[in-house]
Amino acid sequence: MNHEEVLALFDRQLRRDAQADGPGTRIERDGDVVRQVGADHDWNGVLWSDLDHATADVAIRAQTRYFAALGREFEWKTYAHDRPSDLETRLKSAGFTPEPQEAVMVAPVRDLPTDTALPEGVRLRPVTDTAGVDLVADVHEQAFGTSSVRLRQRLLAQLAQNSETISMVVAMADDLPVCAARMELKPGTDFAGLWGGGTVAAWRGRGIYRALVAHRARTAADLGYRYLQVDATDQSRPILQRLGFTVLSTTTPYVYDPHRRRNR
């Protein structure tokens, strides 16, 4: 895999020429900034920018004004290779709060294992209805310790409007959901994205996460995608590297909450 070519393809297909990730969201271009705008429970934020030292601060102020007028918290999703080199410092100065950095990892689908080897007594349940989304939300809260209210709303909307752009699965131990993951599909691109792979604490270390990666790799291969992409935490990065994923860059979300700023 040619690192520079794949990174350029990633930037072009998933950032500069991004598709809206669900019903009710839209992609907008504002000068040298590409953003997604949706309802409060949707992901709102900046996907791509092409800025320099002369234009960065003006663009940052324009985005904060725009989303503040909508009353929306939003995220500026920065990447290590973005310009200018001090973009993150400028965002902090403008009132953005950084979240943990993640590794942007990619693997050719053809090179990934697709055999789903699960522990005895564990089976996969495809998610196609509200009950399945509730299981995904339950695992999310247990695995990551964060609220799944917005995620649940977003996933239900995606299933209702266009289920062909998302594939979700839950690993069940009898009637207990122990791991969940989803794959977001971008028709017309070379990338399928892996998201939300989380295992409840008592079931970690048994290969379930790896099995769900293999399950999604097989689905992506059947659909003709060339690459799987994932924003990996420090916990999942070693597993993904052993499976064949390569680090393309790093990404750090910067969050701006106009309500918090207004109340200071």
Salt bridges, closest charged atoms under 4 A:
ASP11 OD1 - ARG15 NH1 3.08
ASP11 OD2 - HIS81 NE2 2.90
ASP17 OD2 - ARG16 NH2 3.39
GLU28 OE2 - ARG26 NE 2.68
GLU28 OE1 - ARG35 NE 2.84
ASP30 OD2 - ARG35 NH1 3.37
ASP40 OD2 - ARG150 NH2 3.50
ASP42 OD1 - HIS41 NE2 3.62
ASP50 OD1 - ARG83 NH2 2.27
ASP57 OD2 - ARG90 NH1 3.02
ASP82 OD1 - ARG15 NH1 3.11
ASP86 OD1 - HIS53 NE2 3.75
ASP86 OD1 - ARG90 NE 2.91
ASP111 OD1 - ARG110 NE 3.81
ASP129 OD1 - ARG125 NH2 3.81
ASP134 OD1 - ARG152 NE 2.56
GLU184 OE2 - ARG182 NE 3.47
ASP190 OD1 - ARG226 NH1 3.70
ASP231 OD2 - LYS77 NZ 2.94
ASP257 OD2 - ARG260 NH1 3.99
